[in-house]
Amino acid sequence: MNASFGSITKEFPCGATSVYPFPQGTTATVTAYPESPVKERPVISPREQAYQFSGLLMIGDWAVSSAAILAGLQLREWQRTGAIFDATHHIMIGQMLPTWSISGGAAFTWIMLMLKTYENRNLYRMQRMLKNLLRSIVLWSVAIWAYIGLFQVTGFTPRIGVLYCTFTLFSFLGLWRLISFTVLIQPSVKERVSSKAIVVGWNETVSRLRKAMRRDLAQLDEIIGCVPSSDGRFGSKPPPELAVLGEYAALPRIAVECRANSIILADCSCSASEIQRLAAFCQRELLGFKMMVPEYFPALSSALQVETVSGVPLLGVSRLPLDRTRNRVIKRVVDVCGAIVGLVLSGPIVLLFLILVYAESPGPVIYRQRRTSRSGRTFFICKIRSMKVDAEAATGAVWCKKQDDRRLRVGAFMRKYNIDELPQFWNVLKGDMSLVGPRPERPELIERFKDDIPNYNARHEVRAGLTGWAQIHGLRGDTDLTKRVEADLYYLENWSLMLDLYCLIATFFKNQNAH
């Protein structure tokens, strides 16, 4: 290891720190080092252990849901007749009850399976589990009612009992999942499903990754240490509490001694042949291999996806949430409905302030300005004029600042409470804008910013918005552009209908830096 990193090298915690040659061919294996005993790998890997736990949860969901359906039907019968099912007096019911319970539980579990509830990555995601639980109960209820009606099921058909079953399903499964989650978060259990990762190289991106892993309970990877790159160097100094396990050449022995499950390559500047050798080594030794995203993709990296074109793999940004047709349709429907309601409700308010603006400053009361929206397309935005006529004649395109003397008296009030933006509901209805998205900017300002502000134009992957994630966090007007772009990119990568609704509601209560 280079002398510059000698001070941070720690004694190898899992065994000797001797340097062993990195395997050069397919015949080299970690068993070729007799100097120190090679520890056997666990019979069950963390991934396999996670598979087993997910399978147990699926079986448990089936058993508990079957019991819940049985209890719901019993409850309905008690409410209807005042007596619990008695097979001796209700032969037909006694025969059908187990069928409805077991098959109903299987159908419910199948829906949960289709919603990817039992994927390893969702094992510790309690919020995702609760969301899938509610969805599954609703879908199950609709499916049972549809089955009874479409196939004209005769005999014992618990139409009303389905309502009771929805209650017992949520109660039983909620309790069962709470108990199982309490078991899963026990340190001894979490350790069994957590993969140990060794990082090759180190940089600031890996530092953020390590912090995210330690903060997020749902993560099933744990960085146990690092080794320098093949040139013996680190991109940045590893944190003092993290062990530097040895030299790069000793990686085969280190991986076995520490019982690592995966290797993460942080230094993407390695040669292609070195990366191929490392990947081949991981494949031979049944180790997972991952690479940090190269700096070629500084923005929207969460949307990176490998596509194949005639069998040729290509890596690019192609899977943002709003790239999905379903999500675009949902967002557009909400936009159209919201714009119609907004125009109707804001009509009297707009009319009042148009009169006030004209009374204070005669001239055009509606201000049209060219702005940029999705894919760089320009349009004319509509606003109630809040400044003097020809306010930018002498200065050109500039932002409004606090205590700006170009503002009208009524204009300052309108800008504080976003009243001047109300005519933009028309832009939303036309399709120029969305209710929520990055705020539209003037093309002349974009030309000034796009070369100076990193990833500035990446925000134009979606329609500009009447309000947005950046706006409700006070990042508007004359504020830090870099932080504003970061907020816009967060919105693009994490879009959901609930996020849009949150932004819309928060707009009424958060008007920081509105001037």
Secondary structure as GFF3:
##gff-version 3
##sequence-region A 1 515
A	DSSP	three_ten_helix	3	8	.	.	.	ID=ss1
A	DSSP	three_ten_helix	30	32	.	.	.	ID=ss2
A	DSSP	alpha_helix	46	81	.	.	.	ID=ss3
A	DSSP	alpha_helix	91	114	.	.	.	ID=ss4
A	DSSP	three_ten_helix	120	122	.	.	.	ID=ss5
A	DSSP	alpha_helix	126	150	.	.	.	ID=ss6
A	DSSP	alpha_helix	159	184	.	.	.	ID=ss7
A	DSSP	alpha_helix	187	193	.	.	.	ID=ss8
A	DSSP	beta_strand	195	200	.	.	.	ID=ss9
A	DSSP	alpha_helix	204	215	.	.	.	ID=ss10
A	DSSP	beta_strand	221	227	.	.	.	ID=ss11
A	DSSP	three_ten_helix	248	250	.	.	.	ID=ss12
A	DSSP	alpha_helix	251	257	.	.	.	ID=ss13
A	DSSP	beta_strand	262	265	.	.	.	ID=ss14
A	DSSP	alpha_helix	272	284	.	.	.	ID=ss15
A	DSSP	beta_strand	288	291	.	.	.	ID=ss16
A	DSSP	three_ten_helix	301	303	.	.	.	ID=ss17
A	DSSP	beta_strand	304	309	.	.	.	ID=ss18
A	DSSP	beta_strand	312	317	.	.	.	ID=ss19
A	DSSP	three_ten_helix	321	323	.	.	.	ID=ss20
A	DSSP	alpha_helix	325	360	.	.	.	ID=ss21
A	DSSP	beta_strand	366	372	.	.	.	ID=ss22
A	DSSP	three_ten_helix	374	376	.	.	.	ID=ss23
A	DSSP	beta_strand	378	384	.	.	.	ID=ss24
A	DSSP	alpha_helix	409	416	.	.	.	ID=ss25
A	DSSP	three_ten_helix	419	421	.	.	.	ID=ss26
A	DSSP	alpha_helix	424	430	.	.	.	ID=ss27
A	DSSP	beta_strand	433	436	.	.	.	ID=ss28
A	DSSP	alpha_helix	443	449	.	.	.	ID=ss29
A	DSSP	three_ten_helix	456	461	.	.	.	ID=ss30
A	DSSP	beta_strand	464	467	.	.	.	ID=ss31
A	DSSP	alpha_helix	469	472	.	.	.	ID=ss32
A	DSSP	alpha_helix	481	493	.	.	.	ID=ss33
A	DSSP	alpha_helix	497	507	.	.	.	ID=ss34
###
